[in-house]
Structure formats: structure tokens, C-alpha cells
Amino acid sequence: MPFLVDTAAFSPLRYPIFRAVWIASFISSFGALIESVAASWMMTSIASSASMVTLVQAAAMSPLVLFSLLAGAIADNFDRRVLMLIMFPLMLVIAATLSVITWLGLVTPWLLLVFTFLIACGGTFIGPAWQSSVVDMVPRSELPAAVALNSISFNIVRTVGPAIGGLIVAAFGAAVAFAVNAVSYLGVIAVLARWRPPPAERRLTREPIGIAMGAGVRYIAMSPDIRGVLARSAVFGIGAIAIPALLPIIARNQSGDDAFAFGLMLGAFGIGALAAGVSIGRLRARYSAESIVRVALGASSLASLAVALSPIHFVTLGALMVAGAGWVLAFASFTVAVQLSAPRWVEARAISLYNVAAFGGLAAGSGLYGLIADRWSVDSALLTGGAILAVGAVMGLLRPMPQVDGREPGPALRWSEPEITLDIEPRSGPIVVTIEYRIREDDLPEFLELMAERRRGRLRDGARRWSLHRDLGDPELWTERYQSPTWLEYLRHTQRRAEADGGLSERFLALHQGPNPPVVHRTIERQTRSVSPHAVIGQPTDPRRPF
């Protein structure tokens, strides 16, 4: 795979706020990894059980699975910068407290797990807010390059960080390592405190968090493209983690207890990741996202097979470079696809669910290969990982990667609140909406195809009980019907359709043979005893507003 350094890959660094936050987050990521190394090492000295040592990683990973969707819902409903300015200082206090109690000799195994869990919780809540804020720092056209730069920084940290963390722990002790982590947050806090992004326009009140979480899950469930990316990222995570998870054992088997050889292997993986990161912009300009992902998964599969079957050290180093490149190309492509496919109102929730899929795959794969290596061999585990990666490459035949660019997902149509004459409250409901279409017999196949797409979009954006009806006495008359639980939820639904209508309204208008635009009735459901002549609200839609 040819890698050409692309200066455009570094173009997001031209933007001062992105450059400052990128550098500051790079430093804080170093601190977090140093803390992780120190916690794992310290647990080996204060706990006699091997299971307590493994629980350190469990404490660090579990918040991502438990709270990621909640973190995304909060990031979508509140000021992301303020959220990060709350969480980073909290993490600083937690890390500093852990450093002090360690220095005083008061830390216990369970206390160490609690602090590790709390720091990981902070990272979980920061993740979706930070990732979805990148588009506020650079133009959307620069987002792929910005994501690639984040991948580069992550792989540099994961390559060099453990060694630095080990040196700090060996030379100064775990308490100093925990203090370094606390200090590493200062830079990003200072940068965020100075940043003044333009305020987000909010026409409606915030969603309750529980409803927002449900809306995020519903949106992903009804979005085939994003759902396919999440499935692919989970499969890639399960397969790709085989090499990083088993690398210490691979190094020991090939080189004995030579720590330098292990460092070379980590460096080879990192060099491949860096090469992919600086060339991804050029690759995206020349090839489709599906081609890049398919090659990344296929090459990673072959790399896993090569590491398993080759006893030659230099062949292993070359395979590790290919694996590192595949890691960045695949995960960067997945991240870009999710961020650019999801509209702004649900972007952080989409990112959070992607994180659950990707890191859940990594965690599941780590456990799987440990079991296979213990029961059979390391080579068997690597071959299994290669086979899973091959399956991930073939998945693209069923659901290719969406080809996205820097534009918003769907044309932004003009939205205005529907005019009503009945005095109702935001919580009033249920609201029943019917739309009448007059369709010629010859246009029915296209109309029904469009209706299938509209149904998915309605349900994705919050509608309930969608149905389509044909008049028995007038076969050309079709009625679309759906509900919203309250007037406020209907307004949310209408606004979301305005942001991502996808041109469907214009296509329906081209087929519709009746009044232009189609007649829309908005009614509020009432029990028999409370029916009044004013309970029905109906008027044609504004042609500028999606129906």
C-alpha cells in the first residue's frame, strides 16, 4: 500500500483553536495513559490476586459501555464546551486526590479501582463532546483530516506512552505518575476557558435526557448507513485487537525477554499508523471510503496471518507496520462516516454509540484472544483475528461504506413553526398528522418506493405509528398518517425533517397531482367526552416547509 505524505493532512492545524486544543488534548492523553500504566503496575504490588490486576482495565473500560449514550445525549442538549470545562477540572481533582493518598500510603486495591473508574467516567463524558466539537473548530470539509490527526496523536500516545509511564513509575513511583496525569489537564482547561465558539441556535426547549437517549438509539436503528458502519467497526475492533493484545507475548516468543525488541514492535505499529494518518487525505481524494476500508481490513487480515506464521523478525516488523496503517485507515474512515452522516442535533449520540460499538469490539476481542491463546496457542488467536478481519472486508459487499463529504447530511430547508388556532400547551397530545396525496397509477411504483424511505425517515426523526392508506372509493387518493406524543415532540420532528429532508418533499410534489402543496391535517386526539368542534386543526402547509 503506497503511502505518500500529504501536507493537506495537517491543514486543520492552521486553525488556532483546533491547533491549541489538539496539542493540549495530546498532552492530556499522555497523562491518561501514564495514569493507566501506573495503576496497573501499582495493583501488582498491593494486590495478591491476578484478577484484581485485570480489573484495572475493566474499571477503565466499563464506563464507556455504561455511560457513553448518556454522555452523547448530554453533549447534544447542552453546551459542549461548558461540559468539558466541568469534566476536565473534576478529573484533575480526582487524579490529584489519588496522587496524594498514594503518596500517603493510604491507597487500597478497591480504592484504586474506584479512582480508575471515576477518571474513566470523566473521559467517557468528554469523548462525544470533544469529537462533536471538532466541526466547531474547523470547516466540515476539513473534518476528515482533523479526525486523522486525532488518530495520529492517539497512536503516538499509545506507542510511546507506556514506555514513558513505565519510566516515571520506576524512577519516581506511582504517586508522581498520578500527579503528572493531574497536571496534564491544565493545558486543555486553559485552552477551553479561552475558546468562545458561536452559540448554537436552539429554537425549542431541550429534550429530557431519557427521551434524548431513546431518540439517539432510534435514529441509529432507522439509519441503515450508520448502522452498517457501527457493525463494521465492531467486527474490525474484534479482529484488529488480536495483534496489540498479544504483542507482548509475540515479542517474548520471538525475542525472549528482550525489551528492546518489544519496543521495536510497538514502534513499527506506530510508524504504520503515522504513515497512514499523513496520507489519508490523499487516499480519500482518490478512492472511495469503501475501497479504503476494504483494503485496510484485507491488509490487516494478511498482517495478522503473517505475524502468526512467520518466525522472521523483520517480516513481523513489516506486518506490524501494515497492521498499524490498517488500524488508522479503518477507524478514521468509520469515525468520519459517522460524524458526517449524522445531523448536528444527534451527532454526539451517534458518536457515543459508535464508541460503544468500536471499543466494545476491542474489549470483546481482547477477552476472546486471551481464551484462545490459553486453550490453544497465540498463533491460533492471530489466525482467528485474521479470519474475522476478512469477514469484515466482505461485509462491504452487503452494505458499502457511505460516501460522505463535508456538507451537512441533507439540504437544510427553511423551518417555521406551523400556525394553529387552537390554544394548546407544548405537552398537549397525542398529535395526529395526515397528509393527502393524489397519485396516478403509472407513478405508484416510484411513489411507494419514496414512501418506504419517508417511513424510515419519519420514524427515525421521532414519529410514531406511521401508516399509509389508499381510498377505496378514489384509488388515486393516498393518505399518510403518523403520530407524535406531544405538540412539542411534533415540533421537534418537523424541525429535524427540515434539517435532513433529503429532497423527498420535492420528489413527492413532482408526483402529486392534487392541490400543491398536499393538504395536511394536524389534529389532537381527544376522548369522546371532551371532543369539541375546535379539536381539529387543518390547513395546507407552507410550500417552504417540508410536509
Beta strands, then each sheet from edge to edge (+ up, - down):
strand 1: 431-438
strand 2: 464-470
strand 3: 477-484
strand 4: 520-524
strand 5: 536-538
sheet 1: 2+ 3- 1+ 4- 5+
end
